[in-house]
Amino acid sequence: MTDGTYLGPQPVAEVPDLAGPLRDVLAQWDDVRTWISGLPGITRVFLVGAGGSYLNVQAAQYVLDTGARVPAAAVNSDEFYFRAPPSVGPGALVVLLSGAGETPETVRAAEWAASRGAAVACVTLKATSPVAHAAGKVFAGGSGDANQVLLQFVALALLEREGRDVGVELAALRALPAALEAGVRAFEERAAEVVSVMKDVPVTHVIASGPLFGPASVLTSCYLQEMQWMNAMTINADEFFQGPFEVIDDTTRTIVFLGEDATRPMGERVRTFLDKYSGPTCYLDTRDLEMPGIAPGQRAFVSPLVVSALVARLAAHYAAQRGYALAGRRYMWTVDYAITG
């Protein structure tokens, strides 16, 4: 335990309205595709954000990595600015994600990309935020989940620009509000079980691959480290066997995210090892999730968006069982930690 907002164990927070903002954001598909199709030329795509926003661009990057001819890279906002890639200019598309739109690093990245002549768009909650002001185009969602849909719209519009039929993916996103609501509510009991196993471990290892690496990292970096002051890290399922597996023994407890995408064999390899050598392991397997209305072939596509919502529910259960409110911080927004010079 450390500094923060300690309230003692509490009832878990209610599941918020998840479907409403998603239904509202679906109407923006035509705006996204029209803007993307109207760009004169795209030779490279950069997906830029800081903190949870950087982690939340990973699902869209996966779609582009596996489906688009144009190269795409996900880059932290300050890494993007200080590296100053020479390819950022006319022909480059820079898409920034920022929740409130006020992250200074992301604002600076947007301003720099625009000054270089790149096409710059932001996905944010606030259409009048500093990041929105710095970008040439703004797509605003009504929630973090809605912003994830907007990022997938951008990725799909880029695929469509290259001649790909994205009708089945769009159908899956239109079915997502009901599927997400059902999946999250069905997960509540399992979320409580996972947290009861993991809430007091000295170090939380979360292992994931492919498009689930982003939400897994949100769990460790944003919720456990930032909001619960727990030592935690996310490990890529392949990198697990390049050193981290040496710390595993029959006393360790681990969380493993298993998806339905092409990288699933990486997670299954981890499962085989942990089932033999580790203590209790909590598997979050998307094959076990209820997703009514989602075609079997599209479960892998929407899974990262569903898992992102499940991660938020895990956080709510951590807060309830450990007694630390998610609003508490020691350093963030309370001390000066800006880059100087």
Backbone hydrogen bonds, N-H to C=O, Kabsch-Sander energy under -0.5 kcal/mol:
donor,donor_aa,acceptor,acceptor_aa,energy
6,Y,4,G,-1.0
7,L,5,T,-0.7
7,L,323,G,-3.6
8,G,323,G,-1.2
10,Q,320,A,-2.0
18,L,16,P,-0.8
22,L,18,L,-0.9
23,R,19,A,-2.6
24,D,20,G,-2.1
25,V,21,P,-1.9
26,L,22,L,-1.2
27,A,24,D,-1.0
28,Q,25,V,-2.1
29,W,26,L,-1.4
32,V,28,Q,-2.4
33,R,29,W,-2.8
34,T,30,D,-2.2
35,W,31,D,-2.1
36,I,32,V,-2.6
37,S,33,R,-2.7
38,G,34,T,-1.3
39,L,36,I,-1.3
43,T,91,G,-3.5
44,R,91,G,-1.2
45,V,71,P,-2.4
46,F,93,L,-2.9
47,L,73,A,-3.0
48,V,46,F,-0.6
48,V,95,V,-2.7
49,G,75,V,-1.4
53,S,50,A,-1.6
55,L,51,G,-2.0
56,N,52,G,-1.9
57,V,54,Y,-1.1
58,Q,55,L,-1.1
61,Q,57,V,-2.1
62,Y,58,Q,-2.3
63,V,59,A,-1.8
64,L,60,A,-2.1
65,D,61,Q,-3.4
66,T,62,Y,-2.2
67,G,63,V,-1.0
68,A,64,L,-2.4
73,A,45,V,-1.9
75,V,47,L,-2.8
75,V,73,A,-0.5
77,S,49,G,-1.2
80,F,76,N,-2.8
81,Y,77,S,-2.1
82,F,78,D,-3.1
83,R,79,E,-2.5
84,A,80,F,-1.6
88,V,85,P,-2.0
89,G,87,S,-0.9
92,A,89,G,-2.5
93,L,44,R,-2.7
94,V,92,A,-0.5
94,V,119,A,-3.2
95,V,46,F,-3.0
95,V,93,L,-0.6
96,L,94,V,-0.5
96,L,121,A,-2.7
97,L,48,V,-2.6
98,S,123,V,-2.2
106,T,103,T,-0.5
107,V,103,T,-2.3
108,R,104,P,-2.5
109,A,105,E,-1.9
110,A,106,T,-2.3
111,E,107,V,-2.5
112,W,108,R,-2.6
113,A,109,A,-2.4
114,A,110,A,-2.4
115,S,111,E,-2.1
116,R,112,W,-1.1
117,G,114,A,-1.5
118,A,113,A,-2.0
119,A,92,A,-2.6
120,V,118,A,-0.6
121,A,94,V,-2.6
122,C,137,K,-2.2
123,V,96,L,-3.2
124,T,122,C,-0.5
124,T,139,F,-1.9
125,L,98,S,-0.6
125,L,99,G,-3.0
126,K,99,G,-0.6
127,A,125,L,-0.6
129,S,126,K,-1.5
131,V,101,G,-2.3
133,H,129,S,-2.3
134,A,130,P,-1.7
135,A,131,V,-1.6
136,G,120,V,-1.3
137,K,120,V,-1.3
139,F,122,C,-2.7
141,G,124,T,-1.8
141,G,139,F,-0.5
147,N,143,S,-2.1
148,Q,144,G,-1.6
149,V,145,D,-1.5
150,L,146,A,-2.1
151,L,147,N,-2.2
152,Q,148,Q,-1.9
153,F,149,V,-2.4
154,V,150,L,-2.2
155,A,151,L,-2.2
156,L,152,Q,-2.9
157,A,153,F,-2.8
158,L,154,V,-1.9
159,L,155,A,-2.0
160,E,156,L,-2.9
161,R,157,A,-2.1
162,E,158,L,-1.0
162,E,159,L,-0.6
163,G,160,E,-2.1
164,R,159,L,-2.2
166,V,164,R,-0.7
170,L,166,V,-2.3
171,A,167,G,-2.1
172,A,168,V,-1.8
173,L,169,E,-2.1
174,R,170,L,-2.2
175,A,171,A,-1.4
176,L,172,A,-0.6
176,L,173,L,-0.6
179,A,175,A,-1.7
180,L,176,L,-3.6
181,E,177,P,-2.0
182,A,178,A,-2.3
183,G,179,A,-2.7
184,V,180,L,-2.6
185,R,181,E,-2.0
186,A,182,A,-2.1
187,F,183,G,-0.9
187,F,184,V,-0.6
188,E,184,V,-0.6
188,E,185,R,-0.8
191,A,187,F,-2.8
192,A,188,E,-2.0
193,E,189,E,-1.7
194,V,190,R,-2.6
195,V,191,A,-2.2
196,S,192,A,-1.9
197,V,193,E,-1.4
198,M,194,V,-2.0
199,K,195,V,-2.3
201,V,198,M,-1.3
204,T,231,N,-2.7
205,H,203,V,-0.7
205,H,253,R,-0.6
206,V,204,T,-0.5
206,V,233,M,-2.3
207,I,255,I,-2.6
208,A,235,I,-1.8
212,L,209,S,-1.6
213,F,210,G,-1.6
216,A,212,L,-2.0
217,S,213,F,-1.9
218,V,214,G,-2.0
219,L,215,P,-1.8
220,T,216,A,-1.6
221,S,217,S,-3.0
222,C,217,S,-0.6
222,C,218,V,-1.2
223,Y,218,V,-1.9
224,L,219,L,-2.5
225,Q,220,T,-2.6
226,E,221,S,-1.4
227,M,222,C,-0.6
227,M,223,Y,-0.6
228,Q,223,Y,-0.6
228,Q,224,L,-0.7
229,W,225,Q,-0.8
230,M,224,L,-2.5
233,M,204,T,-2.4
235,I,206,V,-2.8
237,A,208,A,-2.0
240,F,236,N,-1.9
241,F,238,D,-1.6
242,Q,239,E,-2.1
243,G,240,F,-0.6
245,F,240,F,-2.5
246,E,243,G,-2.1
247,V,244,P,-2.0
248,I,245,F,-1.3
252,T,249,D,-1.4
254,T,280,P,-1.3
255,I,205,H,-2.5
256,V,282,C,-2.5
257,F,207,I,-3.0
258,L,256,V,-0.5
258,L,284,L,-2.6
264,R,261,D,-1.7
266,M,263,T,-1.7
267,G,263,T,-0.9
267,G,264,R,-0.7
268,E,264,R,-2.2
269,R,265,P,-1.9
270,V,266,M,-1.4
271,R,267,G,-2.5
272,T,268,E,-2.3
273,F,269,R,-1.7
274,L,270,V,-3.0
275,D,271,R,-2.7
276,K,272,T,-0.6
276,K,273,F,-0.9
277,Y,273,F,-2.3
278,S,274,L,-2.3
279,G,249,D,-1.0
279,G,252,T,-1.0
282,C,254,T,-3.2
283,Y,281,T,-0.7
284,L,256,V,-3.2
285,D,283,Y,-0.7
286,T,258,L,-2.8
286,T,284,L,-0.6
288,D,285,D,-2.0
289,L,286,T,-1.3
294,I,291,M,-1.9
295,A,293,G,-0.6
298,Q,295,A,-2.3
299,R,295,A,-0.5
299,R,296,P,-1.0
302,V,298,Q,-1.9
303,S,299,R,-1.9
305,L,302,V,-0.8
306,V,302,V,-1.9
307,V,303,S,-3.3
308,S,304,P,-1.9
309,A,305,L,-1.3
310,L,306,V,-1.9
311,V,307,V,-2.6
312,A,308,S,-1.5
313,R,309,A,-1.4
314,L,310,L,-2.4
315,A,311,V,-2.3
316,A,312,A,-1.8
317,H,313,R,-2.0
318,Y,314,L,-2.5
319,A,315,A,-2.6
320,A,316,A,-2.0
321,Q,317,H,-2.7
322,R,318,Y,-2.9
323,G,319,A,-1.8
325,A,5,T,-2.5
325,A,323,G,-0.6
328,G,325,A,-1.3
334,T,331,Y,-2.3
335,V,331,Y,-1.9
337,Y,335,V,-0.7
